[in-house]
Amino acid sequence: MISSMTAFAREEYRGELGNMSWEIRSVNHRYLEAFLRLPEELRALEPNIRERLNNRLGRGKLDVSLKYKAGTSGDASLCINQRLVEQLIDVDQQLADMIELDPSMRSGDLLRWPGVLEEEERDYTPVKVQAMQLLETALDSLIDNRLREGERLGEIIGLRCDALASEVGRVRGLMPDVLESVRSRIKDRLNEVMEELDESRVEQEMVLLAQRLDVDEELDRLETHIEEVRRVLESDEPIGRRLDFLMQELNREANTLTSKSNSVDVTRSAVEMKVLIEQMREQVQNLE
């Protein structure tokens, strides 16, 4: 199926481990490029996250954000730095002996001292597992959104192909009259300046002129490229780069057709072709 590179996904978890949410924004890019924003306690997940992104996505510029707030069950326990407390009590006793006073330090004073109360190190393993599981869900959602958007873009490109093929057919139908009109105009001009015409010479010139004005080859290539675009749209593989190349080839043939045109109607059709090709190219830029 056709996949767009432009999409958004957000997934959230609320439970005993706390609250966390993933947000992934994807836009078109030549390669896969990811910018991650992670909470400090989960920054060790970055290599795993990049691996999953590389495995599941082909192209696109990604803005990936993880937010996390610990739950009450995950609050770290407090413990007393016993060694520091003993040192403080000892220093307080020494000071009291020096000035012949009773020790003045109380339990409240000790607890307020920096470093006496410490947080036990928390095990974030369950949180990391949950974060990676939620990432998979967010990637599923992102990919689904990219596929839906890609389907719409494919329909738009298909309609533009139909319109482009119609213009090619129109030009093909115009060419016999265009060539005959050019032939008549040249003969009329020659009649104005020459009393006697060398018919064989005139015919030779007509043949050369017809060759210069002949656009059958360009029209054939346009039709071939259009059919290739339609075939690629049915492919199950990433198609963005292939379609981008075909847009360049279509534009090349349309430009040649314009340069060879000797008719207002053909020129109008050639310009319309270029407009349609540019519209397709803009859509193709978003395809993976």
N, C-alpha and C positions, 0 to 999 in steps of 0.2 A: 504493500500500500504506500501511497505518497505521504511523506512526512514533512511537515513544515518545521522550520527552526524557531519560529516565534510561538511562544506559549508561556503559561504560568501555572504553577501548582502550589498548593499550601495544604499541609497535613498537620494535625495537632494531636497530642497525647495528654491526657489528664489522669493521674493515678497516684498510687502510693509512692512512686518514685519522684513525683513532682509534676510540673507542667513543662512540656517542650513542644516546639513547633518548627517545622521545616518550611522555608519558602524558596522556591526555585523559579527564577526568571530566565527565559531563553530567547535570544534574538539571533539573527543571521550573522554568520561569520565564516570565513574561509576554512578554518580548522575548528577543532574542539578546544575551547579555552574556558577554564573555570576559575572564578574568583570566590573564595570561601571566607565566610565570617562565622567563627565558632567561639563559644564561651571558653575561657581559659582552662577550666577543669576538663574539657572534652577535646582540647586541641590535639591530643595524641591520635585522634581518629582521622586526621587529615589524609594520611596515605591510603587508608581503607576507603575513604569517601571518594578520592580521586580514582581509585581502581574501579569502583562501581560505576562512576560516571563514564569512564573510558570504555567499560564493557557494554554499557547499555545505550550509549549515544554516539553518533558518528561525527556530527558537526554542530557548531553553534557556540555562541558566547553566553556563558552561564553565570548568573549571579546567585550563589547558594548561601543561604543564611540559616543558622540553627540558633534558636533561643531556648534557654533552659532556666527554670527556677526550681530549686530543690523543695520537696515536700517535707512535712513535719516528721514523717517517719525516717527521713534521711538526714535529719539534723545531726551534726557531729556532737559527741559527748564531750563534756568539760572534765578536765583532770587537773590536779594540783601538781605543780613542779616542786616536789618534796625537797630536793636538794637546795633549790633557791630559797625556800621557806626556812630551812634550817640555817642557812647562811645569814639570812636577815635577822633571825632570832639571836644568833650568836653575836652579830655585830651590835644589835640593840643592847644585849647584855654587857658587852665590853664597854659600850658608851656609858651605860648606867653606872658601871663600876668606876669609870674614870671621873664622873662628876658626882659620885656618891648619891645617886637617885635610884628609885625603883624603875625597872624596865617599863617603858611607856608604850611599846608597840602592842596593839590589840589585833584580834582576828580580822576585823574590818580593814585595818590598815594594811595587813598582809595581803588581803584579797585585792585591794586596789593597786598593789604594786605591779608595774609592768612585767609580764612574763610569769607571774605566779599561776594564773589560770591559763591553761592551754587547751586547744581543741585537738582531740584525737584525729589522726589521719583517717579520712573516709575512703571506703572502697567504692569506686565509681564503675566497677565492672558491670553490674546490672543496668546502670544508666546507659553505658556505652552500647550494650546489647540492644536495649530498647531504642536508642537513637538510630542504630543501623537498620533495625526492622522498620522504623518509621520512615527512614530514607527510601527504602524499597517501595513503600506505599506511595511516597511522594513522586518517585520516578515513574511508577505505574501511571499515576494521574497525569504527569507531565507528558509522557509518551502518548497516552490516549488523546490529550488535548492537541498535541502536535499532529497526530493522525487525522483528527477531525478537521483541523485547519488545513492540512495538506489536501484532504479530499475536496474542500471548497476551492482551493487554489487550482487543483487539477481540473475541476469543472470549468473554471474561468479560462484557463489556458486552452482547454478543448474548444470552447466557444470561439476564442480568438483564432484557433487553427481553422475552424469552419469558415470564419469570415475571410481569413487570408486565402484559403483555397478558392473561395468564391471570387475574390479579386483576380487571382491567377487565371481562372476560367474566363473572366470578363476580358482580360487583356488578350488572351489567346483568341477570343472571338473577334476582337477589334482589329487584330493585326492584318488580315487580308485587305480590309478597306483602307487601313493606314498605308500599306505599301502601294496600293493602287492610287491613292490620293497623291502620294509623293511622286509616283511615276507620272501622273497627269500634270502635276505642277511643273515638273522639270521639262516635260515636253512642250508645255505652253511657253515657258521662258525661252527655250531654245528656238521655238518658232518665231519669237519676237526678234531674235538677233541673227537668225540664219534663214536664207531663202531656200537653201537646199540642205537637207539633213542626210548625214551618213547613218542610215538606219542600223547598220551593223555596229557602228561605233556607239550609237545611242543605246543599243541593247546591251553592249558590254558595260557601259557605265551604269545602266539600270541594274545589271546583275551585281556589280560591285557595291552599289548603293543598298541593294536589298540585303546583301550579306552584312553590311555595316548596321543595318536596321533590324536584322533578324534577331529576335529575342527568344526563339524556341528553346535554345539551350538553357537560358536563364530560367525560363518558365518550367522546364523539365526539372531543373535542380531545385527550384522552389517547391514543386510538388513532392519531390523525393524527400526533402528535408521535413516537410509538413507530415508526411507519412511516418518518418522516423520519430518525430516528436510524439505522435500519437502512440507509436509502439513503445517508446520509452515510458510514457505515462502509465502503461499497463504493467511495467516491470515491478518486481518485488524488491529490487535493490535500490540503494540510494541513487537518486537521479539528478540531483542539482547540478553537478559539474557537467554532466553529459548534455543537459538541456541548455546550460549556459553556452557551451560550445556551439550547439545548433542555432541558438539565437544569433551568434556572431555570423554564422554561415548564411542564415536567412537574410540578415541585414546586408551582407556583402552582395548577394544576388539582387536585392531590392535597389541598392545603390547603382549597380550596373544597369539595371532596367531603366532607372531614371536617366542615366547618362545617355542611353541609346534612344530614349523616347523622342519621337518627332510628332507627337500628337498630344493635344491638351487632355484628352480622355485617358490616354495611357499614363501621362504624368500624374493625373489625379489618382489613378488606381495605384501607381507606384508609391505616391506619398501616403495613401491610406494603408498600404502594406507596411510601410516603415512605422506608422503610428501603431498598428496592431502588433508588430514585432517588438516595439519598445514597451508596450503594455505587457506583453508576455514576459519580456526580460525582467521587468520590475517584479513580477510575481515569482519568476524562477529564482531570483536572488534570495527568496525566503525558504526555498526547498532544500532539504538535507541531501 
